[in-house]
Amino acid sequence: MPFKIILIMKKQLYIILKISFLLITTPVLSQNVNGVVVYKLIDSPYLKPDKDDKPKKDIDETQKRVDRLFEMSIEKMKELRWELIFSNGKAIFRTVPMMEISEEEERYISFAETLVSVYKSYYTDTNKKELIVERNFDYEDYLVVNPIDISKWKLTSNTKKIGKYLCYEATLEEEFTTYKGEQKTRTQRAWYTPQIPVLFGPKDFSGFPGLVLEITDKGTTFTATEIILSKKEPLSIEPPTKGKRITEKEMSKILKEYRENNMIIIKNIRKRNKKRK
């Protein structure tokens, strides 16, 4: 066997053993670490200029309002910050509130969060091994309960530095359904650091053998800009309580039915328009 291949195999085996050790020891070590991590958005399809975006002529007032909503929401997207607070085996991830903003700015922020798929809050409890996503859909509040599970993720040997921390890469090939009902695949990515032995991360990226400092989720990348760690008194972190508790499978069914109903409505509108012509 070529010497180079042997070296690669040894390196992969070392990383597997190191990660296995961290998976065993991290839950114990994480109980003693409190922290606050601030994240910002550094990449998104909405931040990239559209090559086909030409000046529009003769657009109505409704379209002008829609265009302004997108334009102002994308500007707010650049200003938004998110915080991950963790202590005593629990964590919560949420948007950092902006001070002294108008109702109009609140609408832009809300739409910006929708564009980058960030819900109201993400609560993780490693003691119960569950993650709760607090979200609103179609004017209803839900608490979507998921188990903490990274078994489908591939923990690679790729590394990079984020700030002063050495991070390892994890990837997941995720199948999803577009609004048009098309089946596609995208790569989800997380960069975690075993140097901070907690199982937490932004959004629902929890369960990795180290704090997640960067994620790419649905084409949007969030990265840590500030990390404050402490071993003092535990912070108070409470789970969300407003909303109907359901599973991810039940939430997916609600979304699918909503999408299918909308497609039926759109088809009926198109049929009526054709008849009028």
C-alpha positions, 0 to 999 in steps of 0.5 A: 500500500502506498505510503501516502495512502497509509498516512491519510488512513492514519489521519482519518483514524486519529480524527475518528478516535478524537471525535469519538472521545469528544462525543463521550466527554463533551456532555460532562464538560459542557455542564461547567461552561457558560457562554454567549456567542454573537453571530452575523450573516456573511453570505446569502443568495439575497446579498448577491446581485441579480444579473438579470435584474434590469430597471423595470418600466411601467410597474404598478404601486403594488409591485413598487411596495414589494420591491421596496420591502425586499430592498429594505429587508435585505439592508436590515439583513446585513445589520442583524445579529443573533445570539446563542446563550448557553449554560448548564446543558441548556441553550437558546438561539435568537435574534438580538433585538434592535433598539428604537426602531419603527413599526416599518423597520420591524416589518423589514426585520421580520421579513429579513428573518423569513428570507434567511429561515430564522424562526423566533427561537431555538431552545436546546436541552442536552439533558433531555436530548431535545431541541424546540423550535419556536415559530409562527406559521399562518398566524399559528404559534408552534413549538416544534420538538426534535431529538438532538441527532447528528447521525446522518451528518458526515464528520470530515477531517477538513479544518479551518480557523475561525478567530483563534479556534480550530474548527472541524467540518461536518456536512449533510446532503439534504433533500428538500421540496421546492415551492413548485413541488420539485425534489432537490438536494443541497449541502448543509455545513457546520464548522465546530470547535472541540476547543469549546466542549459544548453541544450547541450551535446556531439555529438547530445545529446542535449535537456536534462535539464542540461549539458550532461557530459557523453554519451554511443553512439553505445557502445562507452562512452565519459565522461567530463574531464574538465569543464570551465564556465563563465558569461563574454562576449558571445563566437562567435559560427557560424553554419557550411555552407559547404554542402548540407542541408538535413534531417535525413530521407534523410540521412538515405535513402542515407545510405540505398541505399549505403548499398544495392548497396554494397550488390549487388556488393558483391553478384555479386563478389561472383557469379563470383568467384564461376563460376571460381571455 
